[in-house]
């Protein structure tokens, strides 16, 4: 039996602790500022803590504390506080969407206190509770081996063709701190491109002269097609729930930041990434960005060629 503490019980963290408790005898302790989330975790057999200090006190050394809070300052503050609370040979795990360069810096800072730092790029979303998570791991071998029993439970069920040694089916150790989130960053960049390709294809269907059912097309494509995928399955679910026009949704699309990091890293290494870059730009346009550039285009066409322009809504009013 392995003992682990969790900080952050949102959509991902909450489901992860439930999966661990449901599918193993590992002991899970957790802390979250959201008392409702903590209560739900307790209902699944998780032992709650009232603070980070209380969480650390409840764990038996050498401890493992897994962080699932938003990337950036919330993660940094949590790591800083835990570094002051934990003892030598304890392990901090960041399972969020941190930038790999932050992992390298944090690992160096943790080493000064004798604490191990492991980064786990986690993919699976809200479906992970049922089907498991794909996890990309970075950190020292000793710390990863200690974490392995938890990773095995969080990963999809093993099969005879599981990857041997450090890394069962569903998770793999890629190298020192930062390696896990580096692989996850590129994973997310690829995800942007795949999603954009599906979106553009279904947009064309929606404007076709034929009366096409996007849900049926998505289901068909998953029957042996070259473009079959989980994303295609999710597209089918979305169209079934909302119809071809997806009438309950706006076209506003956020980005997590990892596509930007992928493009910046690719540029620094002279690696062309036109698809990933275009998919990020499409998300920026979805938020109403680019309108000024379009007005400049219209103005230039009018200036050099006398081409007609359409007045703005303000002018029309």
C-alpha positions in Angstrom: 0.0 0.0 0.0 1.2 3.5 -1.0 0.2 6.7 0.8 -0.2 9.9 -1.1 -1.4 13.4 -0.5 -3.3 15.5 -3.1 -3.6 19.3 -3.3 -6.4 20.4 -5.6 -9.7 18.5 -6.2 -11.0 20.1 -9.3 -12.3 18.2 -12.3 -9.0 16.3 -12.8 -7.8 16.1 -9.2 -11.2 15.1 -7.8 -11.5 12.3 -10.3 -8.0 11.1 -9.8 -8.3 10.6 -6.1 -11.6 8.8 -6.6 -10.0 6.4 -9.1 -7.1 5.7 -6.7 -9.5 4.9 -3.9 -11.9 2.9 -6.1 -9.3 0.7 -7.8 -6.7 0.2 -5.1 -6.0 0.0 -1.4 -3.7 3.0 -1.5 -4.3 5.6 1.2 -5.2 9.1 -0.1 -5.2 12.3 1.9 -6.3 15.6 0.3 -6.6 19.3 0.8 -8.6 21.9 -1.2 -9.9 25.3 -0.3 -13.3 24.3 -1.8 -15.0 22.5 1.1 -17.6 21.0 -1.3 -14.9 19.4 -3.4 -13.3 18.1 -0.2 -16.5 16.7 1.1 -17.1 14.8 -2.2 -13.6 13.3 -2.0 -14.2 12.2 1.6 -17.4 10.5 0.4 -15.1 8.4 -1.9 -12.9 7.3 1.0 -10.3 10.1 0.9 -9.0 11.5 4.2 -9.4 15.3 4.3 -6.9 17.8 5.6 -7.7 21.4 6.8 -4.5 22.9 5.4 -1.2 22.1 3.7 0.4 21.8 7.0 -2.3 19.4 8.2 -1.9 17.4 5.0 1.8 17.0 5.5 1.4 16.1 9.2 -1.1 13.4 8.4 1.3 11.7 5.9 4.0 9.2 7.1 7.5 10.0 5.8 8.9 9.6 3.2 5.9 11.5 1.8 4.5 12.0 -1.7 2.3 15.1 -2.3 0.7 15.5 -5.8 -0.3 19.0 -6.8 -3.3 19.5 -9.2 -3.9 23.3 -9.1 -3.8 25.8 -12.0 -0.4 26.3 -13.6 1.7 29.4 -12.9 1.6 31.3 -9.7 -0.9 28.9 -7.9 1.4 26.0 -8.5 4.5 28.0 -7.6 3.0 29.1 -4.3 2.0 25.6 -3.5 5.5 24.2 -4.3 7.1 27.0 -2.2 4.9 26.2 0.8 5.3 22.5 0.6 9.1 22.9 0.3 9.1 24.6 3.7 6.8 21.9 5.2 8.2 18.7 3.9 11.3 16.8 5.0 14.3 15.4 3.1 13.6 12.6 0.7 9.9 13.6 0.4 8.5 13.9 -3.1 6.5 16.8 -4.7 4.6 15.9 -7.9 3.2 18.5 -10.3 0.5 16.9 -12.4 -0.9 20.1 -13.9 0.0 22.0 -17.1 3.2 23.7 -16.0 5.9 24.8 -18.4 8.8 22.5 -18.5 11.3 25.3 -17.8 9.5 26.0 -14.5 9.9 22.3 -13.6 13.6 22.4 -14.2 13.9 25.5 -11.9 11.6 24.0 -9.2 13.5 20.7 -9.2 16.8 22.6 -8.6 15.2 24.5 -5.8 13.7 21.4 -4.2 17.1 19.6 -4.4 18.6 22.2 -2.1 16.1 21.1 0.5 16.7 17.4 -0.2 13.2 17.1 -1.7 12.5 15.2 -5.0 10.4 16.9 -7.7 8.5 15.0 -10.4 6.5 16.5 -13.2 3.6 14.5 -14.7 1.9 15.7 -17.9 -1.6 14.3 -17.5 -4.0 13.7 -20.3 -7.5 12.2 -20.1 -9.7 15.1 -19.0 -13.0 14.3 -17.3 -13.0 10.8 -18.8 -10.0 9.7 -16.8 -12.0 8.4 -13.9 -13.5 5.7 -16.1 -10.9 5.0 -18.7 -7.7 6.1 -17.0 -5.1 8.7 -17.7 -2.1 8.9 -20.1 0.8 10.3 -18.1 4.2 11.7 -19.3 6.7 11.7 -16.4 9.9 13.5 -15.7 12.1 13.4 -12.6 14.7 11.3 -10.8 14.4 7.5 -11.2 14.3 7.0 -7.5 11.3 9.3 -7.0 9.5 7.9 -10.1 9.9 4.4 -8.8 8.3 5.4 -5.5 5.4 7.0 -7.4 4.9 4.1 -9.8 2.2 2.3 -7.8 0.0 5.4 -8.0 0.7 5.9 -11.7 -0.2 2.2 -12.3 -3.7 2.8 -10.8 -4.3 6.1 -12.6 -3.3 4.6 -16.0 -5.6 2.6 -18.2 -5.8 -1.1 -17.3 -2.6 -3.0 -18.1 -2.3 -5.7 -20.8 0.3 -8.2 -21.8 1.9 -5.7 -24.2 2.6 -3.2 -21.4 5.8 -1.2 -21.6 8.4 -2.9 -19.3 10.4 -1.5 -16.4 9.7 2.1 -15.4 6.4 2.8 -17.2 3.4 0.5 -17.5 0.8 0.9 -20.2 -0.5 4.5 -19.9 2.5 6.1 -18.4 6.2 6.5 -19.3 9.3 8.1 -17.7 11.0 10.3 -20.2 14.0 11.7 -18.3 14.9 14.3 -15.7 12.6 17.1 -14.4 10.8 18.9 -17.1 10.8 16.0 -19.6 7.3 15.0 -18.7 5.7 18.4 -19.2 7.8 18.9 -22.4 6.2 15.8 -24.0 2.8 16.9 -22.7 3.3 20.4 -24.2 3.9 19.0 -27.7 1.0 16.6 -27.1 -1.3 19.6 -26.6 0.1 21.4 -29.7 -0.8 18.3 -31.8 -4.2 18.2 -30.1 -4.8 21.8 -31.3 -4.0 20.8 -34.9 -6.2 17.7 -34.8 -9.2 19.6 -33.3 -8.8 22.4 -35.9 -8.8 19.9 -38.8 -12.0 18.2 -37.6 -13.6 21.6 -37.0 -12.9 22.8 -40.5 -14.1 19.6 -42.1 -17.4 19.7 -40.3 -17.8 23.4 -41.0 -17.6 22.5 -44.7 -20.3 19.8 -44.2 -22.5 22.3 -42.5 -22.4 24.6 -45.5 -22.6 21.8 -48.1 -25.4 21.6 -50.7 -26.2 18.2 -49.2 -28.2 17.7 -46.0 -25.5 15.9 -44.1 -25.7 14.7 -40.5 -22.4 15.5 -38.8 -23.1 13.0 -35.9 -23.6 10.1 -38.4 -20.5 11.1 -40.3 -18.4 11.1 -37.1 -19.8 7.7 -36.1 -19.1 6.3 -39.6 -15.5 7.6 -39.6 -14.8 5.7 -36.4 -15.7 2.4 -38.2 -12.2 1.6 -39.7 -11.6 5.0 -41.2 -8.0 6.4 -41.4 -9.3 9.5 -39.4 -11.0 7.5 -36.6 -10.1 8.8 -33.1 -11.4 9.6 -29.7 -11.8 13.2 -30.8 -14.0 12.0 -33.6 -16.1 10.0 -31.0 -16.4 13.2 -28.9 -17.5 15.2 -32.0 -20.3 12.6 -32.6 -21.4 13.1 -29.0 -21.4 16.9 -29.3 -23.5 16.8 -32.5 -26.0 14.3 -31.0 -26.4 16.5 -28.0 -26.6 19.9 -29.8 -27.5 19.2 -33.4 -25.4 20.1 -36.5 -25.5 23.9 -35.7 -24.2 23.4 -32.0 -26.7 26.1 -31.2 -26.0 26.2 -27.4 -22.4 27.2 -27.9 -20.6 30.3 -29.0 -17.5 30.1 -31.2 -15.2 31.6 -28.5 -12.3 29.1 -27.9 -9.8 29.5 -25.2 -6.2 28.0 -25.2 -4.3 26.6 -22.2 -1.0 28.2 -23.3 0.7 25.0 -24.2 0.2 25.6 -27.9 2.0 28.9 -27.6 4.9 27.2 -25.7 5.1 24.5 -28.4 5.3 27.1 -31.2 7.9 29.2 -29.3 10.1 26.1 -28.7 9.7 25.0 -32.3 10.7 28.5 -33.5 13.8 28.5 -31.2 14.9 25.2 -32.7 14.0 26.1 -36.3 11.2 23.5 -36.5 8.4 24.5 -38.8 5.0 24.0 -37.2 2.5 25.5 -39.7 -0.5 23.4 -38.6 -0.1 23.9 -34.9 0.5 27.6 -35.4 -2.5 28.1 -37.7 -4.7 26.3 -35.2 -3.6 28.6 -32.4 -4.3 31.6 -34.6 -7.8 30.3 -35.4 -8.5 30.3 -31.6 -7.3 33.9 -31.4 -9.6 34.9 -34.2 -12.5 33.0 -32.5 -12.3 35.6 -29.7 -13.0 38.6 -32.0 -9.3 39.4 -32.4 -8.2 40.5 -35.9 -11.0 42.9 -36.6 -8.7 45.9 -36.8 -6.5 44.1 -39.2 -9.5 43.3 -41.4 -10.5 47.0 -41.4 -7.0 48.0 -42.5 -7.3 45.4 -45.4 -10.6 46.9 -46.4 -9.1 50.5 -46.2 -6.1 49.5 -48.4 -8.3 47.9 -51.1 -10.4 51.0 -51.1 -7.4 53.3 -51.3 -5.5 51.6 -54.1 -8.4 50.3 -56.2 -11.4 52.2 -55.2 -13.0 49.0 -54.1 -16.3 49.2 -52.3 -16.3 49.0 -48.5 -19.0 48.3 -46.0 -19.6 50.9 -43.3 -19.2 49.9 -39.7 -22.2 49.3 -37.5 -21.6 52.6 -35.8 -21.6 54.4 -39.1 -24.7 52.6 -40.2 -26.5 53.5 -37.0 
